[in-house]
């Protein structure tokens, strides 16, 4: 199977020049191994090679031996390799020695001994529209953060195309498969998560049936700041209530498996008495998992455009996260108790920021622009150094890209890129 270039490729190359070991973390089947193999000179596949797992404990020096960068794939199944790699990095004193990939975040006590210059972490997600070849990348998020708001070229992406793209997802292993097979693969993926993967994370027993209910509840509330208590109420079912702390434990385990990725709140200090909502917005790492949890299809999504709008927002957030990471930035949401909401804030951490509203059609562009301009006005004179935004944009499925007289850009997602 031909390798499709990933945005993270250049990030990994740069990290290997500066750190002794690079850790690539991401959900199962997002392409970590394929990407790591393009840079590794030797490898140990710890999840499938029992002998390599035994060697980690029997003869650590032999396990670490090999041409560098040496890849340890799914390192968390042999967690003692962490400290062995750490020691080897210290002893060798050179960058680019190891690549570790993992699809579950281990307990903190395993990785607490890190140290600057030893490990560098990279988050990998399923493929963005740019990586899939669907987006032209004509409207670069990196350029937008630098103040270049040149209009993007038109995109032919339609709402029905959006329904298909987000239902199938950005999973490399499913590319080229028939539509029904891709939908079934996503459902099987979630089934494996709740039946097999989740019980392996931590020591607590978790009911697969209730995990399935929680996944469906999350799917129904995708791209919203739904509370844990509400999720617990919906997950409990008619037999018995689910405690909020149990639901929180389930959510924590799903986050450690990187199936769920919350979007945190942006909280700049404002001179006004504005009260901000801090509840995270809930997303799956790929919106196709929300579709799979509800056993939906593109046709069913087209029959519920309101829900499709939430899924489209989740798709855009996935892509913005990939592009923002390449620009050393993060993606937040902004919500005030008084009602002002902005779907995505991309913060570069050095005073540069951009804000985006996500809309399913042109009729809502003016509404999105109004919210963005209100936020801009809120931030003027901010004491934390947040001045004028580098860019304000309303992201749509397709059509022409242009700059409105008020300074807000209209950006087709089919043109958005890193």
DRENBA-882620 format. One line per 3 residues: their letters; for each residue x, y, z of C-alpha. Coordinates in Angstrom, 3 decimals, m for minus. Each point is the difference from the previous one (the first is absolute). Example, Ala and Ser with C-alpha at 12.3 -4.5 7.8 and 13.67 -1.06 7.14 Angstrom:
! residues 2
as	12.300 m4.500 7.800 ~ 1.370 3.440 m0.660
***
This chain:
! residues 418
xxx	0.000 0.000 0.000 ~ 1.401 3.382 m1.035 ~ 0.905 2.317 2.851
xxx	m1.873 3.305 0.020 ~ 2.002 2.875 1.430 ~ m1.106 1.196 3.409
xxx	0.249 3.456 1.540 ~ 1.834 m1.557 2.929 ~ 2.856 m1.189 m2.265
xxx	1.872 3.292 0.170 ~ m0.730 0.324 3.714 ~ 1.505 m3.427 0.670
xxx	3.057 0.801 m2.093 ~ 0.603 3.202 1.955 ~ m0.521 m1.661 3.395
xxx	2.512 m2.742 m0.791 ~ 2.635 2.672 m0.538 ~ m0.460 1.378 3.487
xxx	m1.113 m2.799 2.355 ~ 1.484 m3.360 0.872 ~ m3.390 m1.716 m0.339
xxx	m3.284 1.033 m1.614 ~ m3.302 m1.429 1.238 ~ m2.843 m0.099 m2.538
xxx	m3.347 m0.354 1.756 ~ m3.281 m0.496 m1.791 ~ m3.057 m2.234 m0.289
xxx	0.315 m3.488 m1.369 ~ 0.094 m0.202 m3.827 ~ 0.759 3.692 m0.600
xxx	3.258 m0.830 m1.799 ~ 2.656 0.341 2.715 ~ 1.966 m3.099 m0.968
xxx	0.088 0.804 m3.712 ~ 1.224 3.514 0.694 ~ 2.589 m1.098 2.567
xxx	1.362 m2.668 m2.359 ~ 0.850 2.659 m2.574 ~ 2.511 1.437 2.464
xxx	1.109 m3.091 1.943 ~ 3.103 m2.009 m0.911 ~ m0.971 m3.013 2.161
xxx	m3.096 m1.071 1.887 ~ m1.572 m2.134 2.699 ~ m3.755 m0.517 m0.367
xxx	m0.869 m0.556 3.641 ~ m3.716 m0.614 m0.489 ~ 0.469 m2.909 m2.430
xxx	3.518 m1.353 0.695 ~ m0.012 m1.959 3.262 ~ 3.738 m0.582 m0.159
xxx	0.667 3.744 m0.160 ~ m2.199 0.515 3.061 ~ 1.907 m2.671 1.909
xxx	3.316 1.483 m1.061 ~ m0.888 3.345 1.580 ~ 0.127 m1.617 3.448
xxx	2.467 m2.827 m0.665 ~ 2.746 1.984 m1.718 ~ m0.724 3.730 m0.225
xxx	3.327 0.732 m1.717 ~ m0.865 m2.418 m2.802 ~ m3.519 1.440 m0.290
xxx	1.448 3.492 m0.438 ~ 2.670 m1.124 m2.469 ~ m0.576 0.824 m3.642
xxx	0.427 2.744 m2.544 ~ m1.410 3.361 1.062 ~ m2.569 1.362 0.121
xxx	m1.279 m3.278 1.471 ~ m3.787 m0.361 0.081 ~ m1.873 m1.547 2.910
xxx	m3.548 m0.381 m1.263 ~ m2.825 m0.007 2.598 ~ 2.541 0.443 2.770
xxx	m2.666 0.074 2.747 ~ m0.414 m3.803 m0.197 ~ 3.556 m0.269 1.400
xxx	0.078 3.104 2.210 ~ 3.417 m0.685 1.527 ~ 1.489 1.022 m3.358
xxx	m0.670 3.627 0.927 ~ 2.702 0.253 2.667 ~ 2.363 m2.137 m2.046
xxx	m0.316 2.395 m2.912 ~ 0.440 2.934 2.370 ~ 3.266 m1.411 1.324
xxx	1.259 m0.808 m3.483 ~ m0.720 3.558 m1.150 ~ 1.974 1.345 2.964
xxx	2.915 m2.309 m0.660 ~ 0.190 0.577 m3.738 ~ m0.439 3.762 0.214
xxx	m1.209 0.339 m3.590 ~ m3.354 0.913 m1.552 ~ m2.132 m2.239 m2.166
xxx	0.656 m3.290 1.792 ~ m3.534 m1.378 0.435 ~ m3.581 0.321 m1.193
xxx	m2.748 m1.335 2.268 ~ m3.598 m0.317 m1.156 ~ m2.982 m0.575 2.271
xxx	m3.770 m0.199 m0.325 ~ m0.702 0.261 3.716 ~ 1.346 2.472 2.526
xxx	1.434 m2.005 2.917 ~ m0.320 0.964 3.628 ~ 2.087 3.022 0.977
xxx	2.316 m2.005 2.246 ~ 1.414 m1.810 m3.037 ~ 1.077 3.184 m1.775
xxx	0.731 2.355 2.864 ~ 3.786 m0.277 m0.504 ~ 0.418 1.960 m3.211
xxx	2.349 2.964 m0.033 ~ 0.468 2.771 m2.498 ~ 1.692 m1.070 m3.195
xxx	m0.741 m3.696 0.469 ~ m3.569 m0.452 m1.219 ~ m2.039 2.126 m2.343
xxx	m3.698 m0.812 m0.397 ~ m2.027 0.253 m3.193 ~ m3.746 m0.519 m0.281
xxx	m1.213 m1.758 m3.141 ~ m3.601 m0.053 m1.155 ~ m1.880 m1.574 m2.907
xxx	0.569 1.607 m3.373 ~ m1.183 3.529 m0.693 ~ m1.738 1.013 m3.223
xxx	3.310 1.427 m1.210 ~ 1.796 m3.295 0.643 ~ m2.811 m1.900 m1.711
xxx	0.462 2.155 m3.082 ~ m3.501 1.465 0.344 ~ 1.133 3.480 1.048
xxx	2.321 2.062 m2.173 ~ 1.654 1.582 3.032 ~ m0.211 3.334 m1.804
xxx	m1.021 1.743 3.230 ~ 2.855 m0.794 2.396 ~ m0.687 0.241 3.731
xxx	3.664 0.868 0.517 ~ m0.337 2.900 m2.437 ~ m3.239 1.133 1.647
xxx	1.757 0.140 3.367 ~ 2.622 2.203 m1.644 ~ m2.660 2.390 m1.225
xxx	m0.266 m1.185 m3.623 ~ m3.727 m0.039 m0.681 ~ 0.198 m0.261 m3.792
xxx	m3.235 m1.539 m1.331 ~ 0.091 m3.737 m0.637 ~ m0.812 m1.433 m3.385
xxx	m3.509 m1.458 m0.413 ~ m0.683 m3.534 1.232 ~ m2.528 m2.397 m1.519
xxx	m0.742 m1.662 3.360 ~ m3.746 m0.456 0.515 ~ m2.060 m0.761 3.076
xxx	m0.646 m3.538 m1.249 ~ 3.743 m0.468 m0.503 ~ 0.551 1.194 3.569
xxx	m2.472 m2.631 1.251 ~ 1.965 m2.739 m1.757 ~ 3.453 1.224 1.033
xxx	m0.824 0.302 3.683 ~ m1.887 m3.319 0.055 ~ 2.970 m1.866 m1.488
xxx	2.680 1.816 2.013 ~ 3.700 0.505 m0.441 ~ 1.139 m3.558 0.727
xxx	2.880 m0.946 m2.353 ~ m0.773 m3.722 0.016 ~ m3.514 0.571 m1.329
xxx	0.929 2.104 m3.012 ~ m1.250 m1.423 m3.269 ~ m2.429 m2.432 1.637
xxx	m3.681 m0.004 m1.027 ~ m2.209 2.398 2.002 ~ m1.888 m2.665 1.944
xxx	3.248 m1.729 0.915 ~ 1.424 3.261 1.357 ~ m3.087 0.631 2.113
xxx	0.140 m3.557 1.352 ~ 3.716 0.343 0.786 ~ m0.695 3.103 2.098
xxx	m2.727 m1.825 1.942 ~ 2.332 m2.940 0.576 ~ 2.658 2.433 1.196
xxx	m2.290 1.350 2.719 ~ m1.092 m3.509 0.932 ~ 3.630 m1.015 0.548
xxx	0.587 3.116 2.070 ~ m2.828 m0.730 2.423 ~ 0.464 m3.780 0.184
xxx	3.781 m0.433 m0.175 ~ 1.991 3.237 0.290 ~ m1.846 1.786 2.788
xxx	0.370 m2.838 2.559 ~ 3.786 0.154 m0.549 ~ 0.232 3.635 1.045
xxx	0.399 0.104 3.765 ~ m1.109 m2.549 2.536 ~ m3.718 0.764 0.251
xxx	m2.601 m2.280 m1.537 ~ m2.187 1.767 m2.570 ~ m3.310 m1.228 m1.353
xxx	0.203 m0.183 m3.831 ~ m3.763 0.491 m0.304 ~ 0.109 3.233 1.965
xxx	3.085 1.145 m1.864 ~ m1.995 m0.483 m3.198 ~ m2.806 2.132 1.428
xxx	2.493 2.678 0.983 ~ 1.453 0.028 m3.517 ~ m3.479 0.466 m1.449
xxx	m0.751 2.778 2.473 ~ 3.258 1.729 m0.919 ~ m0.844 m0.382 m3.667
xxx	m3.391 1.655 0.445 ~ 1.692 2.922 1.783 ~ 3.071 0.314 m2.232
xxx	1.443 3.518 m0.288 ~ m1.895 1.183 3.101 ~ 1.120 0.639 3.609
xxx	m2.166 m2.790 1.408 ~ 0.521 m0.598 3.720 ~ 1.201 m3.241 1.557
xxx	m3.178 m0.183 2.103 ~ m2.186 0.106 m3.086 ~ 2.097 m2.663 m1.713
xxx	m0.284 m2.137 3.133 ~ m3.778 0.402 0.025 ~ m0.316 m1.037 m3.645
xxx	2.477 m2.874 0.375 ~ m1.604 m1.593 3.037 ~ m2.993 m1.297 m1.920
xxx	m3.247 m1.219 1.539 ~ 1.562 m2.719 2.171 ~ 2.033 2.125 2.401
xxx	1.592 3.449 0.084 ~ 3.635 0.511 m0.858 ~ 1.918 2.077 2.516
xxx	1.649 3.148 m1.305 ~ 3.426 m1.081 1.250 ~ m0.366 m3.312 m1.865
xxx	m0.873 1.855 m3.197 ~ 3.012 2.250 0.597 ~ 2.193 m3.091 0.329
xxx	m1.334 m1.360 m3.302 ~ 0.692 3.332 m1.680 ~ 3.504 0.111 1.432
xxx	0.717 m3.472 m1.374 ~ m1.320 0.999 m3.441 ~ 2.239 3.067 0.074
xxx	3.015 m2.134 0.909 ~ m0.788 m2.184 m2.993 ~ m0.229 3.242 m2.006
xxx	m3.451 m0.922 m1.288 ~ m1.440 3.136 1.599 ~ 1.769 3.349 m0.119
xxx	m1.521 2.893 1.889 ~ 0.291 3.567 m1.267 ~ 0.960 2.192 2.965
xxx	m1.343 3.462 0.675 ~ 2.007 3.095 m0.877 ~ 0.158 2.319 2.970
xxx	1.762 3.297 m0.662 ~ m0.287 2.507 2.817 ~ m2.626 2.569 m0.913
xxx	m0.352 3.481 1.443 ~ m3.767 m0.433 0.092 ~ m1.957 m2.100 2.493
xxx	m0.678 m2.578 m2.688 ~ m0.327 m3.521 1.427 ~ 1.373 m2.753 m2.191
xxx	m1.199 m3.585 m0.227 ~ 2.853 m2.431 0.598 ~ m1.654 m3.356 m0.768
xxx	1.908 m1.653 m2.862 ~ m1.704 m0.670 m3.304 ~ m0.206 m3.741 m0.705
xxx	1.420 m1.487 m3.178 ~ 1.055 m3.400 m1.231 ~ 3.491 m0.069 m1.451
xxx	m1.752 m0.464 m3.336 ~ m3.682 0.832 m0.643 ~ m0.442 m3.332 m1.768
xxx	m0.034 m1.630 3.435 ~ m3.037 2.062 0.991 ~ m1.705 m1.176 m3.187
xxx	1.002 m3.585 0.779 ~ m1.278 0.202 3.587 ~ m3.458 0.892 m1.322
xxx	0.229 m2.457 m2.916 ~ m0.806 2.865 m2.356 ~ 0.676 0.317 m3.716
xxx	0.614 2.989 m2.288 ~ m3.618 m0.195 m1.143 ~ m1.284 0.139 3.581
xxx	2.271 2.946 0.729 ~ m1.376 1.883 m2.978 ~ m3.474 m0.489 1.471
xxx	1.074 1.775 3.225 ~ 1.918 3.113 m1.027 ~ 0.073 1.398 3.526
xxx	1.936 m3.009 1.262 ~ 2.112 0.019 m3.155 ~ 0.964 3.560 0.903
xxx	1.410 m1.143 3.348 ~ 1.913 m2.801 m1.698 ~ 1.380 2.431 m2.572
xxx	1.229 2.201 2.844 ~ 1.725 m3.036 1.514 ~ 1.623 m0.782 m3.348
xxx	1.339 3.553 m0.251 ~ 1.319 m0.132 3.584 ~ 1.852 m3.242 m0.840
xxx	1.675 1.633 m2.971 ~ 0.756 3.239 1.830 ~ 1.715 m2.001 2.743
xxx	2.247 m1.713 m2.546 ~ 0.895 3.256 m1.736 ~ 0.359 1.936 3.270
xxx	2.434 m2.553 1.413 ~ 2.205 0.488 m3.064 ~ m0.019 3.740 0.769
xxx	0.774 m0.598 3.700 ~ m3.469 1.214 0.962 ~ m3.026 m1.397 1.854
xxx	m3.744 m0.055 m0.641 ~ m2.527 1.200 2.580 ~ m3.653 1.037 0.137
xxx	m1.440 3.216 1.417 ~ m3.338 0.194 1.831 ~ m1.444 2.683 2.218
xxx	m2.892 m0.484 2.385 ~ m1.555 3.080 m1.598 ~ m0.280 m1.906 m3.280
xxx	2.966 0.862 m2.224 ~ 1.529 m3.182 m1.439 ~ 2.824 m0.556 m2.480
xxx	0.665 m3.506 m1.279 ~ 3.800 0.061 m0.271 ~ 2.803 2.173 1.298
xxx	3.466 m0.846 m1.306 ~ 2.550 1.419 2.443 ~ 3.688 0.000 m0.914
xxx	1.005 0.951 3.555 ~ 2.012 3.051 m1.051 ~ m2.852 2.478 m0.345
xxx	m1.101 m1.226 m3.439 ~ m3.489 m1.425 m0.128 ~ m2.724 m0.698 m2.503
xxx	m3.675 m0.758 0.475 ~ m2.361 m2.055 m2.127 ~ m3.699 m0.735 m0.194
xxx	m1.127 m3.176 m1.786 ~ m3.186 0.116 m2.047 ~ m1.641 m2.520 m2.309
xxx	m1.278 2.575 m2.511 ~ 0.382 3.565 m1.298 ~ m3.241 1.175 1.587
xxx	1.686 m0.088 3.428 ~ 3.189 1.862 m0.997 ~ m1.194 3.355 1.347
xxx	m0.912 m1.566 3.351 ~ 3.450 m1.551 0.274 ~ 1.716 3.233 m0.971
xxx	m1.994 1.936 2.630 ~ 1.207 m2.359 2.771 ~ 3.608 0.318 m1.148
xxx	m0.144 3.795 m0.066 ~ m1.543 0.094 3.485 ~ 2.867 m2.142 1.276
xxx	2.549 2.263 m1.694 ~ m1.530 2.999 1.739 ~ 0.056 m1.841 3.364
xxx	3.727 m0.612 m0.335 ~ 1.040 3.516 m0.926 ~ 2.120 1.401 2.794
xxx	0.437 m3.432 1.593 ~ 2.625 0.095 2.738 ~ 1.419 m3.416 m0.965
xxx	1.355 1.356 m3.252 ~ m2.748 m1.318 m2.272 ~ m0.375 2.803 m2.488
xxx	m1.589 m0.098 m3.410 ~ m0.603 m3.498 m1.370 ~ 2.253 m1.179 m2.792
xxx	m3.084 m1.313 m1.770 ~ m3.732 m0.424 0.435 ~ m1.701 m2.575 m2.181
xxx	m3.285 m1.764 m0.662 ~ 0.687 m3.529 m1.244 ~ m2.493 m1.521 m2.434
xxx	m0.061 m3.317 m1.899 ~ 0.795 1.487 m3.410 ~ m0.491 2.867 m2.402
xxx	2.126 3.072 m0.511 ~ 2.410 1.398 2.525 ~ m0.191 3.738 0.510
xxx	0.579 2.796 2.468 ~ m3.052 1.913 1.213 ~ 0.095 3.812 0.337
xxx	0.017 m0.406 3.808 ~ 3.289 m1.922 m0.203 ~ m1.422 m3.482 0.612
xxx	1.166 m2.668 m2.471 ~ m2.274 m2.661 m1.411 ~ 2.038 m3.203 m0.325
xxx	m1.147 m3.229 m1.679 ~ 1.195 m3.021 1.969 ~ 0.999 m1.488 m3.337
xxx	2.742 2.639 m0.143 ~ 1.174 m0.084 3.635 ~ 3.466 m1.374 0.686
x	3.057 0.157 2.259
***
